[in-house]
Amino acid sequence: MNRSTVWGSVFQIQSGGDVILQNPTIAAALPQRHQELLGWANALADSVGRQEADVRGRLLADDGVPQAADLEFHRAELDLVRWREDEGAGSGSLTNIAAFHTGLRRGRLVVLGDAGAGKTVLVMQLLVDLIDAQRNTPTDRGRLVPVRLSLPSFEDSRLTSPDTPPATVARLVDEWIVRQISSGAHPLKRRQARNLVQAGWVLPILDGLDEMDPEGSFPTRALAVIRALNTPGHYGPQPVVVTCRADLYRRLEQSASPPDQSTGAAIRPGEVPVLQDAAVVTLQPLDVDRVRRHLAYRFPGRSPDAEVEDRWRPVIAHLTDHPDDPLAQVLCSPLWLFVTVATYIDSGQPEELTRLPADQLHDFLLARLLPRSVAQHQHSGTSYSESEVRQWLGTLARHLITARQRGRSGTDFYPHQLWRVAGHHLPRILSMATQSTLTTLFLLLALSHYHSKTSYWIPPYAPGRSLLLAGALLVVWVTIRTARTDGRLRGLDTSLLRTSSGRRRILFALVWPVAGWAVGHVFGLWFSQGYGPRVGQAHRLAFVSIGLVLATEVVLARRPSAVSRPSRLMGQALAFQAVVLTSYALALSAGFGAMNLAAYPWLSWTAFGDGAVLGIWMGLAIGIVRTCDSSWALYAIAVVILIARRRFPRRRLGPFLDWAYDAGLFRLSGIAVQFRHHALQEWVGRGSHK
């Protein structure tokens, strides 16, 4: 029985967010289950509501009660609805988007619009309004928690394969949603999030379908997601909201028409490559009256009879007298209206815009937005010059252009993949050289310490010589591994211990201390021939300690799926590497100290100390072996390379990303950093600093 069957038999969904118990027999058998789901859903709704309110305030650059311009939308033309259309009103606006969605029988909605038309703003308003409305829902009903997710951050190689069944992609979508809502950004465990998704208590708001594939290519990944959303038994009958550019959605709709289309992606016979059973709406440009009302809200007059601040009166008058001139067309775009507001939010004379020719308006506004953002966000201890900000933004924007040309996301920048900005080979070569050298150095220090205590460079016993050979193999392994890695991202997550999957991982990880005991037993028997049985027991203890560290790493290591601030991603990667290195050093230090003490008990703590020093050097070498493929080393090397090439200022990248996030230049999508506005990304990417 799949989740849609369970959901349909227990609940009847109303797209406004209310969930009504339909089968009293089944419902009566699951009161505890219902209360658990309700508690998790309420916790998720509270977390999502707080975060979206913060994001919306940043997006609109409003510290008070943020209010966007009242966007208007109409039902799309019927040829974009090639299947059954969801019922509901024919048009609406930002102020009544929740009521519009509530009127849809299935709750399936597609929001179309050009770049900068306000699609994200509209669905954010829908999310906030639905959560606010659900706070008044009786507790005997369930919740349909809206969660906004950025589709470009949904990356899986199976999306590009035409052989991947839609049901498989649907499961991947489910798991991706589970990861997004169970990360550190939300107070849910993985098991709780999975139960909510499987029960249908999450309304996915999938933002950016048009940004999943490289510009100009056939939308293969987007098509895979559409197929998944149309899969019976998964999202087919379930509420979902999708945003997309109108031109790409039309390409999807038209791709089924000609059987010999040369897109390179197979459209299956009879397939409907658009969201089925959904209402499709298209955002309209703002009219002059809506622009005027928004400016009056953001910049109210200082006297009772004044509609707007004095400095904005010439602009209002110009729009009223010339509703079709270039400035009116620019301000009727929600994106450019925001850029204009942000540019003149505290000072400046917007009247100068009325005198600019049409081909200069966009660059003029962007050229002034950046210095305004820099000036408005100079905090104590965190200040950047305009040239530094432009240098950072330009490098990252040009990297995203290259990434899109190579088939990767052109909107998502992952800090742990910064090494790609510095070149495909040089960061790997330097990482290989650095980590191989450090591994060799630690092993040589261990050998030198052994020589200083025994006068032997090569151990006289076969077990010792085997350890020497193992050290040489470790250096070879580090060299090969670092030359091939793309930068593995890992952090430590203790919450996994409280999940069923985490407990299963614990059982699996017990293999490592058992294996450590077995290897230690062999070495112990080997060493005990020359040093006695106590040394053999100490060897078992040493190898078991290594196995325990490895088991702990296996259980707690996790790839982060979301962060609350951009710098925390690499902070988690650094913490993982530091903890692993320290753990192996301490484990081997204690183990070798115990072995030396067992071999020379009359030397007491001197023997333990000599063995402990040897163990520290060997532990650090093994720690590098375990972390040589991590993203931190590549990241640190890439920063040095970019600074040396003068593509980055001589400043730390993490604090800058946080600063740009606070300044509203960046936004977060899971662990991906995105430019807040594509227009700014394109402008700094081409270097048009006019």
C-alpha positions, 0 to 999 in steps of 0.5 A: 500500500503506497502513501497515496492509498493510505492518504486517500482512505484516511483523509480528504484533502482540502487545498486550503490546508484543511485535512478532514478525517473521512474514514472513521473506522481507520481514523479511530484506529490511529489517534496516536499516529494522528497526534504525532503527525500533528505535532511534527507538522505544527513544529515544521509549520512554525519553523517554515513560517519564521524562516520565510518571514525572514527571507521575505523581509530580506527579499523586499528589503523591508525591516517592518511589515514587508509588503510586495507590490500587488501582483496580478495573475490570470489563467493561462491559455488552454493549450498549456493545459493538455490534461484535466484542469483544476477548478477554481477562479479565473484570476487573482492577485498577491493579496488573495493568492491563498483564497485562490489556492483554497478554491482549487479542488486538487490544490495543484498549481503552476505559476508562470511568468517571465524572469523577474515577474515575481513568481517567488514573491507570489508563492512566498505570500501563498506559503505565509498566508496558508500557514497563518490560516492553518493556525486557526484550524481545529486540532482534530484536523490535520495539516498540509504544511507548505514548504518552499524548495528550490528545484535547481538544488535537486541534483541527481545524475539519474534525472538526466537518464531517459531510462530512469522510471518516473516512479524512481524519480518520484521516490528521489523527489520524496527523499530530497524533500525529506532531507530538506525539511529534516536538516538543521534548518528545521526541528524534525528528525529524518524519520519524522520528516519521512512520515510527514511526506509519506502521509501527504502532510507536506505541500511542496512549493517547487520553485525554479523548474526553469532553472534546472537545466542549462540555458538553451538545452532541452529541459531533461531534468525538468521533464523528469520532475514533471513526470514524477509529479504526474506519477500515479500513486505518488504526486498524481493526486497530491497538491503541489505548486510549481513555478516556471518561466512561461517560455520553458513551460511552453517548450515542454507543452509543445515538445509532445506535438512533433514526433520528430522533434530534435530536442534530444530527449524522448517524449513517450507516446501519449505522454503529457509533458506538463503538470496534469490536473493543475491550474496554470496561471500567468503573472501579469506586469504591474500597472502604473496604479499598482506601482504608485500604491507600492511606492506610497506604501514604501515611502509614505508622505510626511504630511497628512495630505501627501501621498508619497515622500517629496523626492518621489513625487516627480516619479509619480507624476512622470508615470501618471503623465507617461504610462507607456514610456521606458521608465514606466515599463521598467517600474512595472516589472516587479524585479526592477521596481524592487531594485529601484526601491532598494537603490533609493531606500534611504537617500538619493533623488529618483527624479534622475531616472526620468531623464535617462534613455531606455538603454541605460536604465537597467545598468544605471540602477544596478550600478547604484544598487551595489554601492548602496548595499555596501553602504547600508550594511557596514557593521562593526568588524564586518566591512567591505569596500565596493571594489572587494564586493564587486571582485567577489561577486564577479568571480562567482557570477562568471563561475556560474556562467561557466557551470551552466555552459558545462551542464551544471546549475547556473544559479546554485553556487556550492561553497564546497565546490569553490575549487572549480572556480580556481581550475579543474586541475591545479587545486587537485594537484596542490591538494594531492601534493599537500596532503601526501607531503603531510602524511609522509611527514607524520610517518617520518616523524613517527619513524624518527621518534622510534629511531630515537628510542630504539636506534633502529630505522627499520624494525627488527621484527616482521610485525614492525616491518609490516607496519612500515610497509603499511605506512608507505601504502598509506602515502600511495593511497592519499596520492591517488585519492586526492588526485581523483576526488571532487571534494566530498562534503561531510559533517557530524550529526548526532541526531542520527543516533535518535533515528531508526536508520541511525540505529541500523547504521550503528549495527552495521558500524559494529563491524569495524571494532570487531574487525579491529579486534581480529586484526589486533589479535593477529598482530598481538599473536605476532608481537607476543612472540617477542614481547609477551602476551601483555603486548598482544593484548595491548595490540588488540586494544589499540586496533579496537580503538581504531575500529571504534573511531571508524565506527563513530565516523560511519554512524555520525558522518552526514552530508549537510542538506541545509544550513542557516548561514552560508559560512556554516557549510564549510564550518561543518566540513572543517569541524568534521575534519578536525574531529576525525584527525583528533580522534585518530590521533588520540585513539592511536596515542592511547593504544600505542602508549598502552602497548609500550607500557605493556612491553616495558612496565618497569619504565611506567609513564615514560614508556607510556609517553614514548608510545603515545607520541608515536601514536599521535604521529601515526594517528594524524597520518591515518586521519589524513587518509580518512579525510583526504577526499574531503572538501575542506582541503580543496576549498582552502587551496582554492581560496589561496589560488583565487587570492593569488590570482587577484580574483578574490580580495585578501579576505575570508570568503565565509564571512563575506558570504554571510555579509552578502546574505544579510545585505540581500545580495545572496539567498540560500537554497538548502546548501546552495548560495544563489544570487538574489536577483538574476539581473545582478548576477548577469550584470556583475558576470559580464563586468558592466560596472557603469 
